[in-house]
Amino acid sequence: MHGEAVATLEATLPQPGAFTAAAHPPTLTLPRSLAGWAHLPYALTLRGKDALSPITSVHHEFRSQFGDRGGLALLQALAQGQSPADYALRAELALTELEPLLRQLRDQGYIREGS
């Protein structure tokens, strides 16, 4: 009990140093202070609302640039009031993947910070 070994256990591994990994590693969520942008509400601009409407040319341009699964899904989530952090958890995306896309949407006038 003073740093002495009291038991040993023999174990064999398929290869030296091989440990099985979890099937799906846990998602780490940064605290608000480190990823404040991910917890902010974002509102769609008129251009962003047009991007969601399939009858507009903006929608077709948006889909060709950002795709259905990436940009369009994020834009729909933001329109429903989800924060980027909420969307990232539901879509199983890392915030580092989402940040450049969110920046592009903001820079191109599809979204703005605020509700």
C-alpha positions in Angstrom: 0.0 0.0 0.0 3.0 2.3 0.1 3.7 2.1 -3.6 4.1 -1.7 -3.6 2.5 -4.0 -6.2 -0.1 -6.1 -4.6 -1.3 -8.0 -7.7 -0.3 -8.6 -11.3 -2.4 -9.5 -14.3 -1.2 -11.2 -17.4 -2.8 -9.9 -20.6 -2.2 -10.5 -24.3 -2.9 -8.1 -27.1 -3.3 -9.0 -30.8 -0.2 -6.8 -31.5 2.2 -5.0 -29.2 0.7 -1.7 -28.2 -2.7 -2.3 -29.9 -5.7 -1.1 -28.1 -9.2 -1.2 -29.5 -10.7 2.3 -30.2 -14.2 3.3 -29.5 -16.5 2.8 -32.5 -17.5 6.5 -32.3 -15.3 8.8 -30.3 -17.1 11.2 -28.1 -17.8 14.7 -29.4 -16.0 17.4 -27.5 -17.9 20.6 -27.0 -15.8 23.8 -26.4 -17.0 26.1 -23.7 -18.7 29.3 -24.8 -15.7 31.3 -23.9 -13.5 29.4 -26.5 -16.1 29.0 -29.2 -18.5 31.8 -28.6 -19.4 32.1 -32.3 -20.8 28.6 -32.2 -23.3 29.4 -29.5 -24.6 32.7 -31.0 -27.9 32.8 -32.8 -27.7 33.5 -36.5 -30.5 35.0 -38.6 -31.1 34.5 -42.3 -30.9 37.6 -44.5 -33.3 38.0 -47.3 -30.7 36.3 -49.5 -30.5 33.4 -47.1 -34.2 33.0 -47.1 -34.1 33.0 -51.0 -31.5 30.3 -50.8 -34.0 28.1 -49.0 -36.7 28.6 -51.6 -36.4 26.1 -54.5 -38.1 28.5 -57.0 -35.4 31.1 -56.8 -32.2 31.3 -58.8 -30.3 32.0 -55.5 -31.3 28.5 -54.3 -29.8 26.9 -57.3 -26.6 28.9 -57.0 -26.4 28.1 -53.3 -26.9 24.4 -53.9 -24.2 24.2 -56.6 -21.7 26.1 -54.4 -22.4 24.6 -50.9 -24.4 21.4 -51.6 -27.5 19.9 -50.0 -26.0 18.1 -47.1 -23.4 20.8 -46.1 -24.6 24.3 -46.7 -28.3 23.8 -47.2 -28.7 21.6 -44.1 -26.9 24.2 -42.0 -28.9 27.1 -43.4 -32.2 25.2 -42.7 -31.0 24.5 -39.1 -30.1 28.2 -38.6 -33.6 29.2 -39.9 -35.1 26.9 -37.3 -33.2 28.7 -34.6 -30.5 26.1 -33.9 -27.1 27.4 -33.0 -24.1 26.2 -35.0 -23.0 24.1 -31.9 -26.4 22.4 -31.8 -26.3 21.7 -35.5 -22.7 20.3 -35.2 -23.8 17.9 -32.4 -26.9 16.7 -34.4 -25.0 16.3 -37.6 -21.9 14.8 -35.9 -19.6 17.4 -37.3 -16.6 19.0 -35.7 -16.9 22.8 -35.0 -13.6 23.1 -36.9 -15.4 21.8 -40.0 -18.3 24.1 -39.5 -16.5 27.4 -38.8 -15.2 28.0 -42.4 -18.6 27.3 -43.9 -20.4 29.6 -41.4 -17.8 32.3 -42.2 -18.5 31.9 -45.9 -22.3 32.1 -45.4 -21.8 35.3 -43.4 -19.3 36.9 -45.8 -21.6 36.1 -48.8 -24.6 37.7 -47.1 -26.7 34.6 -46.4 -26.7 35.0 -42.6 -25.9 37.6 -39.9 -25.3 37.3 -36.2 -28.3 38.0 -34.1 -31.8 36.7 -33.9 
